[in-house]
Amino acid sequence: MSHKTQVNGTVNGQSTWHRYLFTGSVIMLCLWVLVPIYLLLVNTFSAPEAVSAFPKKAFPDINTESVEFFIKYSGVAQALWSSIKVATVTMILSISLGAPAGYALSRFDFTGKETFRVLVLMTRAFPLPLLALPLAVMYIKVGLDDSVLGLALVHTMLALPFAVLITYSLFSGIPIELEEAAWTLGCNRLQAFVKVIFPLVLPGIAASAIFAFVISWNEVFAAAVLTIEHRTLPAFLLQGLGNAPLHLKFAGGAVLVLPALLFIFLVRKYLFSMWGIANR
Amino acid sequence: MYSRKLPYLLLLPSALFLCVFFLYPFVLVAWQAFVTDTGELTSEYFMEMATHWKFNTALINTLLLALAVVPFQIVLALYMATLVNGMKRGRDLILYIWTIPLGISDLAAGIIWLAIFEQTGFLNSFMQSLGFIEEPIGFLGYQNKGTIFVAIMLAEIWRATAIVLVILVAGMGLIPKEYYEAAEVFGASRWKQFTRITLPMLKPSLQTAMILRVILAFEVFAVVVALGGTNLPVLMGEIYTWQYDLRDSSVAAAYALVVLAISIGFTLLIMWGLRTPKGARV
């Protein structure tokens, strides 16, 4: 932990004025993040009439009518279900493709390793949602248009680089000596992996799976371009933006935000190791 | 040999996937933009795009938004990262709160800020309760392009500063603490330590963060639709219109190449501008 010394230096021994400024900034920035989310929730839990009333109250009379209206609105249940299906397929695909690559990168030195790493990193310099355009044409030819799998494949493309880099860092964090010990005790490579390495990386793999889920859950552009009947929730909401009543938009926004917040809470421990490695 | 082939076998699925769903589609999109259905090379789609009345506005709006948002985010995230590093207690909690927007999609961010900026929204309510205004103002009306721009800017800064923060905090964790100790011994001020140690040592992270943010800024789409509808055209919005509403994937592909070109252009520019000499890496 290299910041520890800094920690003591920055706050200790400085004027009270400095400390007020410091605390004040921290609180202001917390409010900057939290207040807009709170306001969305106020609108979500207000009665439909209250959502378009003026002026607004900062504390609502809790009312679930808007949410109920949204859930029962035609197409919403189906969109929710599509979202869950696409995100689940994305999650499975990106981990099952990415984790072996991450393991190979962390355990072997071989020709072409650098090329593969560059290819993965390169994806970051490209606007990936644009992939939806050529794929839309390709999908019509192969019969994947407007399908769960078709969209999940694009979302996998968004999540795969993360899955590779995260699992790479996870496996690198486990000493190879552990595996070697298992080999000398009579395990073959697969057994050693299943019995020794896998239990150790499981929480991290779960975290990157959740991350892949969130990426897919939140994606709008490709979903809107590639689906017609099987609209995911973001694509459904996007289409309703022009003409849907306000309370429907806000309830929809909240349904979109809340699971994502929960998921990010679950993986918060891994966020920094993920981005630490994604830097290199 | 078993062990010789193993790494390639493990890489094969993801490498194949990247070829089919990353490299090939980008070739395909160029093909779509330049080649007609009958297989002739043409610049007709580009002409159609470039002469369309919305093209220039969309390009300028996209670039202006990126220019207004990204530098601000980098500075804000740097400030937040230094605050976090100067914290004795509650560091994890504060970091968690500040990274909440990571989980929020651009569409949701747009809807959240719509709650604030719409005509009967919280900003108008707040200003009325303070007595600044009598009647609610239509911030997002078609005649108020300026406030639409500001609303989109705020929503983008609100949503996507977290990703920069995470990258910078991770990067700051890699700077050896001895450097700061040495600086302290020689009596360097906080500010001097920041400009002479933190900033130069953070260059690789700043580079990553800026590339990522600029690319995402050029992709701005759902926030704009949520807050501005069609009043403030941007490139991705035009792509969506051509592809989905007008069913003309050739012109959409031409637009896509424009987004691709400015993305690659800016990536190279940032890589060059923030390059780290080989020997100076930690």
Contacts between the chains, C-beta under 8 A, distances in Angstrom:
chain1	res1	chain2	res2	distance
A	1	B	173	7.5
A	2	B	173	6.0
A	2	B	174	7.2
A	2	B	175	6.2
A	2	B	176	6.1
A	2	B	177	4.4
A	3	B	85	4.8
A	3	B	172	6.7
A	3	B	173	6.2
A	3	B	177	7.2
A	4	B	177	7.0
A	5	B	177	4.7
A	5	B	180	6.4
A	5	B	181	6.3
A	6	B	85	5.6
A	6	B	86	7.0
A	6	B	177	6.8
A	6	B	180	5.8
A	7	B	85	6.9
A	7	B	86	6.7
A	7	B	87	6.8
A	7	B	88	5.8
A	8	B	88	7.6
A	9	B	180	7.3
A	9	B	184	6.8
A	10	B	82	8.0
A	10	B	85	7.1
A	10	B	86	3.4
A	10	B	190	7.2
A	11	B	86	5.7
A	11	B	87	7.5
A	11	B	88	6.0
A	22	B	83	6.8
A	22	B	86	6.7
A	25	B	79	7.7
A	25	B	83	6.0
A	26	B	83	5.8
A	26	B	87	7.6
A	26	B	94	6.1
A	29	B	80	6.2
A	29	B	83	7.5
A	29	B	98	6.5
A	30	B	94	6.9
A	30	B	97	5.1
A	30	B	98	7.3
A	32	B	158	7.1
A	33	B	97	5.8
A	33	B	98	6.0
A	33	B	100	5.7
A	33	B	101	6.4
A	33	B	158	7.4
A	34	B	97	6.6
A	34	B	100	7.6
A	36	B	112	4.9
A	36	B	113	6.6
A	36	B	115	7.5
A	36	B	116	6.5
A	36	B	158	6.3
A	37	B	100	7.2
A	37	B	112	6.6
A	39	B	112	7.3
A	39	B	115	5.0
A	39	B	116	6.1
A	39	B	122	5.2
A	40	B	111	6.9
A	40	B	112	4.6
A	40	B	115	5.2
A	42	B	115	7.8
A	43	B	115	5.0
A	52	B	120	5.6
A	53	B	120	6.5
A	54	B	119	7.6
A	54	B	120	4.1
A	54	B	124	6.9
A	54	B	125	6.6
A	54	B	128	7.9
A	54	B	136	5.6
A	55	B	120	7.8
A	55	B	124	7.1
A	55	B	125	3.7
A	55	B	128	5.1
A	55	B	129	6.4
A	55	B	136	7.9
A	56	B	120	6.8
A	56	B	121	6.9
A	56	B	122	5.4
A	56	B	125	4.0
A	57	B	125	7.9
A	58	B	122	7.8
A	96	B	13	7.7
A	97	B	13	4.9
A	97	B	14	4.5
A	97	B	17	5.5
A	98	B	14	6.0
A	100	B	10	4.0
A	100	B	11	7.4
A	100	B	13	6.6
A	100	B	14	7.2
A	101	B	10	6.2
A	101	B	11	5.2
A	101	B	13	7.6
A	101	B	14	4.2
A	101	B	15	7.6
A	103	B	10	6.0
A	104	B	6	7.5
A	104	B	7	4.2
A	104	B	8	7.9
A	104	B	10	3.8
A	104	B	11	5.1
A	105	B	11	8.0
A	107	B	7	7.6
A	108	B	6	7.1
A	108	B	7	3.9
A	110	B	4	7.9
A	110	B	7	4.7
A	110	B	8	7.1
A	112	B	8	7.7
A	112	B	11	7.9
A	113	B	7	7.6
A	116	B	11	5.9
A	116	B	15	6.2
A	119	B	15	7.5
A	119	B	18	5.8
A	119	B	22	8.0
A	120	B	18	7.3
A	123	B	18	7.3
A	123	B	22	6.0
A	124	B	211	6.8
A	124	B	212	6.3
A	124	B	215	7.3
A	125	B	211	6.1
A	125	B	215	6.5
A	125	B	263	6.8
A	125	B	264	6.6
A	125	B	267	4.2
A	126	B	22	7.6
A	126	B	26	7.1
A	126	B	215	7.4
A	126	B	260	7.0
A	126	B	263	6.7
A	126	B	264	7.8
A	127	B	215	5.8
A	127	B	218	6.2
A	127	B	219	5.0
A	127	B	259	5.4
A	127	B	260	6.4
A	127	B	263	5.2
A	128	B	22	7.9
A	129	B	219	5.9
A	129	B	221	7.7
A	129	B	236	7.5
A	130	B	29	6.7
A	130	B	239	7.5
A	130	B	256	4.6
A	130	B	259	6.3
A	130	B	260	6.6
A	131	B	21	6.8
A	131	B	22	7.2
A	131	B	25	4.9
A	131	B	26	7.6
A	133	B	29	5.6
A	133	B	32	7.3
A	133	B	239	7.1
A	133	B	243	6.0
A	133	B	249	6.2
A	133	B	252	5.6
A	133	B	253	5.8
A	133	B	256	5.4
A	134	B	25	4.1
A	134	B	26	7.5
A	134	B	28	3.7
A	134	B	29	4.4
A	134	B	31	8.0
A	134	B	32	6.3
A	134	B	253	7.3
A	135	B	21	7.4
A	135	B	25	5.6
A	136	B	243	7.1
A	136	B	249	6.7
A	137	B	28	7.3
A	137	B	32	6.9
A	137	B	249	6.1
A	138	B	25	7.3
A	138	B	28	6.8
A	153	B	21	6.1
A	154	B	21	7.2
A	156	B	17	7.3
A	156	B	21	7.4
A	157	B	17	7.5
A	157	B	18	7.9
A	157	B	21	4.6
A	157	B	22	6.0
A	160	B	14	6.3
A	160	B	17	6.6
A	160	B	18	7.3
A	164	B	14	6.3
A	189	B	6	7.6
A	214	B	103	5.9
A	217	B	105	7.7
A	218	B	103	7.7
A	218	B	104	7.5
A	218	B	105	3.3
A	218	B	106	7.8
A	218	B	107	7.7
A	218	B	108	7.4
A	219	B	105	7.3
A	220	B	105	6.4
A	220	B	106	6.5
A	220	B	107	4.8
A	220	B	221	6.7
A	220	B	222	4.4
A	221	B	219	7.3
A	221	B	221	5.4
A	221	B	222	7.3
A	221	B	236	6.4
A	221	B	240	6.9
A	224	B	240	6.5
A	224	B	244	6.8
A	225	B	240	6.7
A	225	B	243	5.6
A	225	B	244	6.0
A	234	B	105	6.2
A	234	B	107	5.1
A	234	B	222	7.4
A	237	B	107	6.2
A	237	B	111	7.5
A	238	B	107	6.1
A	238	B	222	6.1
A	238	B	225	6.3
A	241	B	225	5.7
A	241	B	226	5.7
A	241	B	229	7.3
A	242	B	229	6.5
A	246	B	118	7.1
A	246	B	120	7.9
A	249	B	111	5.6
A	249	B	114	6.9
A	250	B	111	6.5
A	250	B	114	7.9
A	250	B	115	6.1
A	252	B	111	7.2
A	253	B	107	7.8
A	253	B	108	5.2
A	253	B	111	3.4
A	253	B	112	6.3
A	256	B	105	6.5
A	256	B	107	6.9
A	256	B	108	4.7
A	256	B	111	7.8
A	257	B	103	7.7
A	257	B	104	5.7
A	257	B	108	4.8
A	257	B	112	7.5
A	260	B	103	3.9
A	260	B	104	6.2
A	260	B	105	7.1
A	260	B	108	7.6
A	261	B	100	6.4
A	261	B	103	5.3
A	261	B	104	7.5
A	263	B	103	6.3
A	264	B	99	7.2
A	264	B	100	6.8
A	264	B	102	5.7
A	264	B	103	3.5
A	265	B	96	7.5
A	268	B	96	5.4
A	268	B	99	7.1
A	271	B	99	6.2
A	271	B	102	7.1
A	271	B	166	5.6
A	272	B	166	6.3
A	272	B	169	6.4
A	272	B	170	5.0
A	272	B	173	7.4
A	273	B	170	7.7
A	275	B	166	4.7
A	275	B	167	5.0
A	275	B	170	4.6
A	276	B	170	3.8
A	276	B	171	7.7
A	276	B	173	6.9
A	276	B	174	7.2
A	278	B	167	7.5
A	278	B	208	7.0
A	279	B	167	6.5
A	279	B	170	6.4
A	279	B	171	6.0
A	279	B	204	6.0
A	279	B	205	5.4
A	279	B	208	5.1
A	280	B	204	7.8
